[in-house]
Amino acid sequence: MHILETERLILRHLEERDLNDLFALYHDPTIRRYYPEGTLSLAETRAELNWFKQGHPQYPALGLWATVLKSNGAFIGRCGLLPWELDGRAEVEVAYMIDKRLWGQGLGTEAACGVRDYGFHTLKLTRLVCLIDAENIASQRVAEKIGMHFERAGADDKGPYLLYAQEQAHS
Ligand SMILES: CC(C)(COP(=O)(O)OP(=O)(O)OC[C@H]1O[C@@H](n2cnc3c(N)ncnc32)[C@H](O)[C@@H]1OP(=O)(O)O)[C@@H](O)C(=O)NCCC(=O)NCCS
């Protein structure tokens, strides 16, 4: 299912045919450098793809979505909205991951902007966050460029993170 589009990108539900492309990202130590779980195996990637195929099972409007170039249909990342409970508060995270061969072309920011707008304007969410490793400068830049501000440092069972947040009032 088509979720949203930006100038250069289409975001849609993950499908079976995305498995190898998703695995290429999840298996890459550079791309997975700041993820506490590290790289994923093919079986772990398949399990995650299946989990998100129809959106997040508990919150179907949220999920990780295939991020595809409009120009040639190539799968170049996975971005989306993820539900978390942080310190007893329900939060929704803007998540983004782009193929490293395409870093530095503004695609991460473009995808994150589209996801942010979808969250605020289509889903009418009032608050979005990003959970970012303190050393992941590119991700912090993306968060800032889409309007998030650093709120606090936190930690959960997976380790420490920086929490960036942005709020949107709806009348
Ligand atoms: C974070 C990520 C999506 C950014 O994708 P991208 O397409 O390169 O992003 P953009 O081209 O829009 O660049 C965004 C900003 O980050 C900066 N940036 C990119 N790589 C950087 C790096 N290695 N170090 C410092 N800044 C960097 C860019 O210069 C740009 O800022 P600027 O406009 O002020 O110059 C990409 O690095 C990625 O997929 N990383 C692996 C997955 C990941 O860590 N996701 C975030 C988890 S919290």
The ligand as a MOL file (V3000), in Angstrom:
LIG
                    3D

  0  0  0     0  0            999 V3000
M  V30 BEGIN CTAB
M  V30 COUNTS 48 50 0 0 0
M  V30 BEGIN ATOM
M  V30 1 C 20.9920 9.3310 8.7500 0
M  V30 2 C 20.8720 9.1030 7.2350 0
M  V30 3 C 19.4510 8.6110 6.9280 0
M  V30 4 C 21.1100 10.4050 6.5080 0
M  V30 5 O 20.8660 10.1580 5.1250 0
M  V30 6 P 21.3920 11.1390 3.9840 0
M  V30 7 O 20.5900 10.8460 2.7630 0
M  V30 8 O 22.8560 11.0970 3.8480 0
M  V30 9 O 20.9520 12.5560 4.5980 0
M  V30 10 P 21.0520 13.9840 3.9350 0
M  V30 11 O 21.7880 13.9280 2.6330 0
M  V30 12 O 19.6820 14.5380 3.9530 0
M  V30 13 O 21.9910 14.7470 4.9680 0
M  V30 14 C 21.5050 15.1820 6.1970 0
M  V30 15 C 22.5620 15.9770 6.9410 0
M  V30 16 O 23.4960 15.0960 7.5660 0
M  V30 17 C 24.8160 15.4950 7.2370 0
M  V30 18 N 25.6350 14.2970 7.2150 0
M  V30 19 C 25.4810 13.2350 6.4010 0
M  V30 20 N 26.4240 12.3230 6.7020 0
M  V30 21 C 27.1690 12.8370 7.6930 0
M  V30 22 C 28.2780 12.3790 8.4480 0
M  V30 23 N 28.8090 11.1690 8.2340 0
M  V30 24 N 28.7870 13.1780 9.4130 0
M  V30 25 C 28.2580 14.3850 9.6540 0
M  V30 26 N 27.1910 14.8740 8.9840 0
M  V30 27 C 26.6580 14.1060 8.0120 0
M  V30 28 C 24.6790 16.1410 5.8910 0
M  V30 29 O 25.7860 16.9750 5.6340 0
M  V30 30 C 23.3800 16.9050 6.0470 0
M  V30 31 O 23.5460 18.0870 6.8070 0
M  V30 32 P 23.7720 19.5150 6.0980 0
M  V30 33 O 22.6200 19.7120 5.1820 0
M  V30 34 O 23.8180 20.4510 7.2430 0
M  V30 35 O 25.0520 19.4150 5.3370 0
M  V30 36 C 21.9070 8.0590 6.7420 0
M  V30 37 O 23.1900 8.4720 7.1900 0
M  V30 38 C 21.6490 6.6420 7.1970 0
M  V30 39 O 20.8300 5.9370 6.6320 0
M  V30 40 N 22.3800 6.1850 8.2310 0
M  V30 41 C 22.2810 4.8180 8.6870 0
M  V30 42 C 20.9800 4.5490 9.3990 0
M  V30 43 C 20.8360 5.4420 10.6070 0
M  V30 44 O 21.7650 5.6150 11.3910 0
M  V30 45 N 19.6080 5.9790 10.7700 0
M  V30 46 C 19.2760 6.8330 11.8880 0
M  V30 47 C 19.0670 6.0370 13.1170 0
M  V30 48 S 18.6600 7.1050 14.5040 0
M  V30 END ATOM
M  V30 BEGIN BOND
M  V30 1 1 1 2
M  V30 2 1 2 3
M  V30 3 1 2 4
M  V30 4 1 2 36
M  V30 5 1 4 5
M  V30 6 1 5 6
M  V30 7 2 6 7
M  V30 8 1 6 8
M  V30 9 1 6 9
M  V30 10 1 9 10
M  V30 11 2 10 11
M  V30 12 1 10 12
M  V30 13 1 10 13
M  V30 14 1 13 14
M  V30 15 1 14 15
M  V30 16 1 15 16
M  V30 17 1 15 30
M  V30 18 1 16 17
M  V30 19 1 17 18
M  V30 20 1 17 28
M  V30 21 1 18 19
M  V30 22 1 18 27
M  V30 23 2 19 20
M  V30 24 1 20 21
M  V30 25 1 21 22
M  V30 26 2 21 27
M  V30 27 1 22 23
M  V30 28 2 22 24
M  V30 29 1 24 25
M  V30 30 2 25 26
M  V30 31 1 26 27
M  V30 32 1 28 29
M  V30 33 1 28 30
M  V30 34 1 30 31
M  V30 35 1 31 32
M  V30 36 2 32 33
M  V30 37 1 32 34
M  V30 38 1 32 35
M  V30 39 1 36 37
M  V30 40 1 36 38
M  V30 41 2 38 39
M  V30 42 1 38 40
M  V30 43 1 40 41
M  V30 44 1 41 42
M  V30 45 1 42 43
M  V30 46 2 43 44
M  V30 47 1 43 45
M  V30 48 1 45 46
M  V30 49 1 46 47
M  V30 50 1 47 48
M  V30 END BOND
M  V30 END CTAB
M  END
